């Protein structure tokens, strides 16, 4: 199920991946950044780390490696990544997730 039209009217992010691979819409506050991601193609997210992140899979599947442990996440599954914990993922085309980052400026808005 696509995200609601009003969500798709939120600002997009300036991401390192092209729009034909991943689409984004975001809400930013002083306390954090909430991002609605839609993955249009399979994507490998290389290992990296940053401040705390929490997310939930709305549709599709992610094979997430968090702190050296790999687990598959599907619709309704949530993940909680602590500050500085290395993580990377293999994300299937058609996956939609909502991610919340503690860092308001994790990604710049377009």
C-alpha atoms as a printed R data frame, in Angstrom:
    type eleno elety resid chain resno      x       y      z
1   ATOM     1    CA   UNK     A     1  0.000   0.000  0.000
2   ATOM     2    CA   UNK     A     2  1.477   3.387 -0.942
3   ATOM     3    CA   UNK     A     3  1.919   6.091  1.658
4   ATOM     4    CA   UNK     A     4 -0.985   8.552  1.908
5   ATOM     5    CA   UNK     A     5 -1.071  11.458 -0.549
6   ATOM     6    CA   UNK     A     6 -0.487  14.030  2.190
7   ATOM     7    CA   UNK     A     7  2.720  12.184  3.193
8   ATOM     8    CA   UNK     A     8  3.896  12.218 -0.421
9   ATOM     9    CA   UNK     A     9  3.520  16.028 -0.306
10  ATOM    10    CA   UNK     A    10  6.202  16.259  2.430
11  ATOM    11    CA   UNK     A    11  9.664  17.357  1.314
12  ATOM    12    CA   UNK     A    12 12.027  14.839 -0.264
13  ATOM    13    CA   UNK     A    13 15.551  14.273  1.027
14  ATOM    14    CA   UNK     A    14 18.787  14.843 -0.835
15  ATOM    15    CA   UNK     A    15 19.998  11.224 -0.711
16  ATOM    16    CA   UNK     A    16 23.117   9.615 -2.207
17  ATOM    17    CA   UNK     A    17 20.853   7.177 -4.119
18  ATOM    18    CA   UNK     A    18 18.901   8.259 -7.235
19  ATOM    19    CA   UNK     A    19 15.117   8.742 -7.187
20  ATOM    20    CA   UNK     A    20 14.573   5.710 -9.422
21  ATOM    21    CA   UNK     A    21 16.102   3.531 -6.656
22  ATOM    22    CA   UNK     A    22 14.636   5.084 -3.499
23  ATOM    23    CA   UNK     A    23 12.060   7.796 -2.877
24  ATOM    24    CA   UNK     A    24 11.804   9.700  0.384
25  ATOM    25    CA   UNK     A    25  9.503  12.101  2.165
26  ATOM    26    CA   UNK     A    26 10.388  13.588  5.529
27  ATOM    27    CA   UNK     A    27  9.285  15.603  8.516
28  ATOM    28    CA   UNK     A    28 11.997  17.364 10.528
29  ATOM    29    CA   UNK     A    29 11.865  18.850 14.012
30  ATOM    30    CA   UNK     A    30 14.517  20.074 16.415
31  ATOM    31    CA   UNK     A    31 14.410  16.637 18.074
32  ATOM    32    CA   UNK     A    32 14.796  14.409 15.021
33  ATOM    33    CA   UNK     A    33 13.930  13.387 11.484
34  ATOM    34    CA   UNK     A    34 11.080  11.065 10.435
35  ATOM    35    CA   UNK     A    35 11.467   9.602  6.944
36  ATOM    36    CA   UNK     A    36  9.054   7.621  4.773
37  ATOM    37    CA   UNK     A    37 11.172   5.542  2.351
38  ATOM    38    CA   UNK     A    38  9.944   3.688 -0.734
39  ATOM    39    CA   UNK     A    39 12.502   1.409 -2.410
40  ATOM    40    CA   UNK     A    40 11.767   1.057 -6.126
41  ATOM    41    CA   UNK     A    41 14.702  -1.263 -6.853
42  ATOM    42    CA   UNK     A    42 16.695  -3.763 -4.807
43  ATOM    43    CA   UNK     A    43 19.306  -1.832 -2.859
44  ATOM    44    CA   UNK     A    44 22.416  -2.674 -0.867
45  ATOM    45    CA   UNK     A    45 23.009  -0.221  1.961
46  ATOM    46    CA   UNK     A    46 26.711  -0.375  2.867
47  ATOM    47    CA   UNK     A    47 27.759  -0.685  6.517
48  ATOM    48    CA   UNK     A    48 27.794   2.648  8.330
49  ATOM    49    CA   UNK     A    49 26.955   4.177 11.709
50  ATOM    50    CA   UNK     A    50 25.425   7.366 13.097
51  ATOM    51    CA   UNK     A    51 23.179   8.451 15.979
52  ATOM    52    CA   UNK     A    52 20.216   6.383 17.197
53  ATOM    53    CA   UNK     A    53 17.655   5.180 14.653
54  ATOM    54    CA   UNK     A    54 14.332   3.393 15.003
55  ATOM    55    CA   UNK     A    55 12.315   2.038 12.102
56  ATOM    56    CA   UNK     A    56  9.443  -0.166 11.065
57  ATOM    57    CA   UNK     A    57  8.746  -2.075  7.869
58  ATOM    58    CA   UNK     A    58  5.377  -1.193  6.361
59  ATOM    59    CA   UNK     A    59  5.682  -3.410  3.281
60  ATOM    60    CA   UNK     A    60  8.377  -5.645  1.755
61  ATOM    61    CA   UNK     A    61 11.528  -7.043  3.340
62  ATOM    62    CA   UNK     A    62 14.907  -5.924  4.648
63  ATOM    63    CA   UNK     A    63 17.826  -8.178  5.561
64  ATOM    64    CA   UNK     A    64 19.486  -5.953  8.176
65  ATOM    65    CA   UNK     A    65 22.892  -6.582  9.696
66  ATOM    66    CA   UNK     A    66 23.006  -4.648 12.954
67  ATOM    67    CA   UNK     A    67 26.061  -4.927 15.164
68  ATOM    68    CA   UNK     A    68 27.230  -8.008 13.245
69  ATOM    69    CA   UNK     A    69 23.898  -9.902 13.548
70  ATOM    70    CA   UNK     A    70 21.748 -10.390 10.417
71  ATOM    71    CA   UNK     A    71 17.971 -10.674 10.641
72  ATOM    72    CA   UNK     A    72 15.118 -10.392  8.133
73  ATOM    73    CA   UNK     A    73 12.429  -7.816  8.826
74  ATOM    74    CA   UNK     A    74  8.991  -7.850  7.207
75  ATOM    75    CA   UNK     A    75  5.731  -5.922  7.549
76  ATOM    76    CA   UNK     A    76  5.085  -4.954 11.155
77  ATOM    77    CA   UNK     A    77  8.657  -5.642 12.304
78  ATOM    78    CA   UNK     A    78 10.600  -2.841 13.977
79  ATOM    79    CA   UNK     A    79 14.302  -2.312 14.555
80  ATOM    80    CA   UNK     A    80 16.180  -0.151 17.036
81  ATOM    81    CA   UNK     A    81 19.764   0.809 16.225
82  ATOM    82    CA   UNK     A    82 21.830   2.362 18.988
83  ATOM    83    CA   UNK     A    83 24.188   5.307 18.533
84  ATOM    84    CA   UNK     A    84 27.404   4.321 16.790
85  ATOM    85    CA   UNK     A    85 26.296   0.727 16.039
86  ATOM    86    CA   UNK     A    86 27.429  -0.356 12.575
87  ATOM    87    CA   UNK     A    87 24.611  -1.526 10.326
88  ATOM    88    CA   UNK     A    88 23.929  -2.248  6.664
89  ATOM    89    CA   UNK     A    89 21.122  -3.854  4.708
90  ATOM    90    CA   UNK     A    90 19.848  -5.585  1.609
91  ATOM    91    CA   UNK     A    91 16.477  -4.029  0.791
92  ATOM    92    CA   UNK     A    92 14.028  -5.576 -1.673
93  ATOM    93    CA   UNK     A    93 12.264  -3.547 -4.356
94  ATOM    94    CA   UNK     A    94  8.771  -2.573 -3.222
95  ATOM    95    CA   UNK     A    95  9.776  -2.158  0.417
96  ATOM    96    CA   UNK     A    96  8.350   0.775  2.379
97  ATOM    97    CA   UNK     A    97  9.727   1.765  5.756
98  ATOM    98    CA   UNK     A    98  9.357   4.553  8.258
99  ATOM    99    CA   UNK     A    99 12.654   5.524  9.911
100 ATOM   100    CA   UNK     A   100 13.123   7.971 12.760
101 ATOM   101    CA   UNK     A   101 16.589   9.423 13.329
102 ATOM   102    CA   UNK     A   102 17.688  11.271 16.477
103 ATOM   103    CA   UNK     A   103 19.752  13.610 14.299
104 ATOM   104    CA   UNK     A   104 17.518  16.263 12.673
105 ATOM   105    CA   UNK     A   105 20.164  16.880 10.010
106 ATOM   106    CA   UNK     A   106 20.936  13.217  9.206
107 ATOM   107    CA   UNK     A   107 19.953  13.947  5.594
108 ATOM   108    CA   UNK     A   108 19.415  17.366  4.012
109 ATOM   109    CA   UNK     A   109 15.978  18.289  2.696
110 ATOM   110    CA   UNK     A   110 15.681  19.185 -0.971
